[in-house]
Amino acid sequence: MELGIMFFSSAGDLRPGRGRYGLLLDAVRFADRRGFAAVWTPERHFHPFGGLFPNPAVLSAGIATITERLEIRAGSLISPLHSPLRIAEEWSVVDNLSAGRVAISFGSGWNVDDFVLAPGNYEQRHEVMARQIETVRQLWRGGAVTERNGAGKDVAVRVYPRPVRRELPVWMTSSGNPATFEKAGALDANVLTHLIGQDLVALAAKIARYREARARHGLDPRRGKVSLMLHTFVGDDPREVRAQVRAPFRSYLRSAISLEEKAAIGGGVISGGHRIEAHDISETTMEELLDATFERYFENGALMGTADRLEGLVLRLTEIGVDEIACLIDFGVEETAVLAALERLDELRRRVSPEAAAAAVQQACRGFTEEVDE
């Protein structure tokens, strides 16, 4: 299992200026030195929840200049809000700055208010995204696309600078819709998902459908990657971890719920593509909802706890077909505590790394050979 780090903070109470990005920069440097697989930054608009991240290409350009090894990923880029030409141009710049370490997880988007940037794409956003993936791939490989210029004339255009990476690694972001897993398999894309609204049993079934879709389209079912986002804080004592994460994580959830309500009021769907009626939630109901949601995440849906306990969860995820974990670390815990917890997370990473797994297999084989020889 590989581990990367992910960011998606609520911006409401953070320091102004560079201080808002201090945790990201420090954590990225740490992850780059220690051998983590990737860093993911999302795209969010017009709301405190995730509001530090309106453009992952801009942040990724900065990250590229302070790292040497990490793969730099958009997770997720809401492509129907943008021209595929601009996507290819911007990310080609980041690819050059990073010497070929770029990857993109494409998302169709769900928040209707985000689509003030491209209102005509909202209803057909899933189809638009699928077309854009192929267009960006074509441009990335040096191909041309034909578009109409300001004089009404069709012209063939290519993007510059040319990317360093010959093929752009592509993910599709899924909130749990099985059709998205199958579509990703058909398009030879990886999958980025989470445990919001799905448990491990449901996720295992969707991963199986993803592998089957790849096979049906003549692709190696083992090659595609499934990346799982998990909220993450690893410490030495489970009671201390619970005490450190409970209040900030509940606040984080409250901010997420307010974004869902805002989307419903705007007449659109909520995350996962569900449609609900906008309504006020009483404070008593809200507190009960936050308590129940926190308990579910802490016990079964997050990397919160000690390395000893969490190693078992990681092994279970490996068994159901998850290839890597995107560790979301910025959900409101105090910054110095998050950075300190990265040491314990790195301990967990070493325990579950592909190298550790290979060493365990080698040791088991050696023991078997010794038994046979005796």
N, C-alpha and C positions, 0 to 999 in steps of 0.2 A: 504494500500500500504506500502510495506517495502522499505527502501532505504539502499543501500550499496555504497561503494566508489570503484572506478576503476582507474587504472593507465595505461598510454600508451604514455608517453611523447616522444618528439623529443629530442635526447641527444646532439644535436649539440653545444649549447652554455652554457651548464651547468658546474658547478664547478667540478674539479677533485676529486677523492677519495671519502670519505664518503659523502661529500657535495652533490654528485649527488643523493644520496638516503635520504638526510635529510628531504625533504618534505614528502616522502613516510612514513618514520618512525614516524614523528611528527603527520601526518594526521591519521595514523593507530592507534596510541595511543589515539588520540581524539575520533575517531569513536568507539573504543572499550569501552571507558569510557561512552559514551553518548547513547549507545544502537542501533547503526547501525547494519544492518543484516550481512554484509559480506564485505570482501575486495577481489578484483579481480586483478590479475597480468597476463599479456599476455606472449606470446612467439614470439619474433622477432629476426631476424638474419641479420647481414651484411649490415646494413643501419642505418643512424642516426634516422630515424623515428621509434620510439619504441626500439632503440638500447640499452637502459638501461636494457632490459628484455629478454636476450637470454635463460633463464631457469627459469620458474616460480617456480619450486620445490626448487631451491636454495634460492630465495627470500622468499618463503613461510616458509622455515625452520627458517629463521631469524625472520619473523613476528610471528611465533608460540611462540617464546621465550619472546615476549614483550606484548602479548595479552592474554586475558582470556575468552572472549565471542564471538568475531567475528568468523563467518565461514570463512575459508581460502580457496579461490577458484582459480583455474587456469582458466583464461579467455582470450585467449584460449590456450590449449595445442595442438600443431600441431602433433598429434599422428603418422601419417605416416612417420615422420622423426625419429621415435624411435622404439625400441623393446618394446612390451607390458610388458615383464618381467621387464625391467628397469623402466618403468612407474609405475608399481605396487610396486616395491621395493622402489623407491624414495619417492613416495607419502605415502607409509606406514610409512616411517620414519617421515615424516611431521605429519602424523596422530598421531603418538606416542608423538612427541614433543608437539602437541597441545591438547592432551587428547581427540582426536576424533572429530576434527572440520574441516576436509578436504572435499572438493568437487572439481570436475573437469568438466570443459566444454571442450569437445573434438572438435577440428577443423580439417578439412581435409587439410587446407593450400591452397594457390593459387599462391604464389610467386615462380616461377620456380627456381630462384636462391637459395632459401632456400633448395631446394632438392639436392644440392651438398652433403648434409648429407645422403640422401637415394635416389639416382637418379632413381632406379628401381621402386619406388613407385609412381612417379608423375602421370602417366597416369591413374592409377587405385586408386588414393588416396581416393576417396569417399568409394569405396568398402573395401579398406584396413582399413579405420577408423571404419567402421561398424563392421568388424570382431574383431578389436582390443578392441572395447568397451566391447564386450562379453567376450573376453579373460581376460581383466583386471578385470571385474566383477567376473569371475570364480576364478582368483587368489586371489582377495580380500576376497572372502568367504572361503579361505583356500584350494581351489581345486588345482590340479596339471595340468600342461600342458606338453606334450611330445615334446621335441626338440632334435635335433641332436648335439652331443658333438664333441669335437675336434678330436676324434678317429673315427668319422663317425657312432657312436652308438646312437640309440634313447634312451633317458633317460627322466623320469618323474621328473619335478622340481616344487617346491613350493617356495613362497617368504617369507623371514624373514626380519625384525620382523613382526609378525602378526599385522594387523591393530587393532586399538581400536574400530573403528566404524564397526559394523557388516555389513552394506550395504554402499557402496560408492554412494553418491548422484552424478548423472551424468547429465550434460547438453550437448546439441549439439549446436554448433555455426552456425548460418545461416546469410548470407549476404542478405537474402530476397528470396531465392529460395523456392517456395511453396513445392517442393519435399522434402526439408530438414525438413520442419515443419512436414510433414506427416511421414517421416522416424523416426523422434524423437518420435512422438506419438506411432508408431508401436513398438519401442524399449523401451518404458517406460522411456524415457529420458525427461528432461526439455529442454527448448529452451533459448538460449542467442542470441539476435538480436539487430539491430540498425535501425536508420531512414535514413541511407545513401542509396539513390536510392529507397526509399519507403515512402509513406505518411501514415497517420493514417488510412485512408480508406482501403488501400492495406494491412496494417498490421492487421487490424481487420478481414479481409477475411482469411488471413493466420492462424491467431489464431483459427478461427472457424474450418479450415481444420485440425489443430493440435488436437483439442478436438474431432473432428469426427473420426480421425485416432485412437486415444486412445480407443474410444468406440467400433470401429470395431474390435479391438484386445482384447476385453474383459477387458479393463482397465477403471478405474473410470476417466471420462473426466475432472472432477474437480480437480484431484490430481496433475496433471502435472503443473509445474511452467513456466511462460513466463517472462523472465528477459530482460529488455530493457536498452541498454546503451544510455546515453544522456550526452553530454558535459555540464558541470555544473559550474555556478558561481552565487551565490545569494548575493544580496546587498540590501541597503536601498533605493537607488534612481535609477530609470531605466536609466536615462541619464548618471550617473556615471558608472553604470555597462557596458553600451554600450562602453563608452570611455575606460574603463579598459580592456575589452576583445577583442576589434576589431583588434588592431594590432597584438597581440600575436596569436589570432585565425587564422588570415589570414596567418601568418608565418607557423603555424601548418598545415594549408591546403596546403600551397606551398610545404612543406616537404612531405606530403602524396602524392601529385601529382608527385613529383620526384620519389618516390618509384614505383608508377604505371608505369611511363615511363620506368624506369629501368627494370621492369618485362616484358614490351612489347618488349623492345630491346632484352631481353634474349630469346624471342620466346615463352613466356608463356601467360597465361591469366592475367587480372587484377582482383582486388577484385570484388566479386560477380560472378566470373566465366566468365566474358565477355572477348572477344578477340578483340583487336584493333591493327591497324598498328602503329608501332612506328613512332613518328613524333615530330618535334620541335614546341613548342608553342611560338608565338611572345609575347614579354613583354606586349604589349597593350592588347592582348587577355587574357593573364594570369591575368592581373589586373582586367579586366572586369569579368572574371570567379571567381576570389577571392571575388570581391565585391558582386556578385549575390549569391554566395554560402554562404557567411557570413550572408547576409540578410535573406536567407531562414532558416538557422539554428537559428538565433537569434529570429526570429518571430514565428517559428512553429516547430523547430526540436531540441531544446535544453532547458535545465533548466538554462537560462540566464535571470536574471531580479530580481524582488522582490518576496518575499514569497507570497504576496497578489495576484500578477498576476499569478504566477506559480501554485498556489493551484488549479486553474481551469484546467490547463493542466493535472495535476496529476489525478484529478477526471475524466477527459475525458479518460485518459489511463486506469483507473480502469474500466470504462464502457465498453471498447472494449476488456478487458480480460487480460491486463498486470498485473502481480502479484507483481513485484518489479522493481525498477529502479537501475541500476548500474551507479552511478554518476561519470563520468570521469572528474577529477578535475585538471589534470596536463597537460594542453595544452598550457602552456607558460606564463600564468599570473605570475607576480612576487610572489615569495614564501610567503612573509609575508602577502600579500593581499589574497592569496589562503587560508592560515590558518585562517585569520580573517573572511573570507567569510564562513568558516565552521560553525560559530556560527549561521548565518542566515539560512544555509542549515539545521542545526539541528532544528531550529524553524519550517521550512517547514516539516521536518520529523515528528515532534510531531503532527502537524496539521493533517497530512494524515495517521498517523499510524493506525494499526488495533485497538489499544486501543481507539484512538480518534473516530474511526468509530463506535465501540461498544458503547461508551458513548453517541454518537449522537443518535443511535437507541434507547438506553435505555431512553434518555430524550424525544424522540418523543413518545415512548410508554407511558411514564408517563403522557405526556400532553394529549394523546388520552384518557387514563383512567380517568383523571380528568374531561375532557369534558363529557364523558359518565356519570360519577357520578353526574355531575351537572344537 
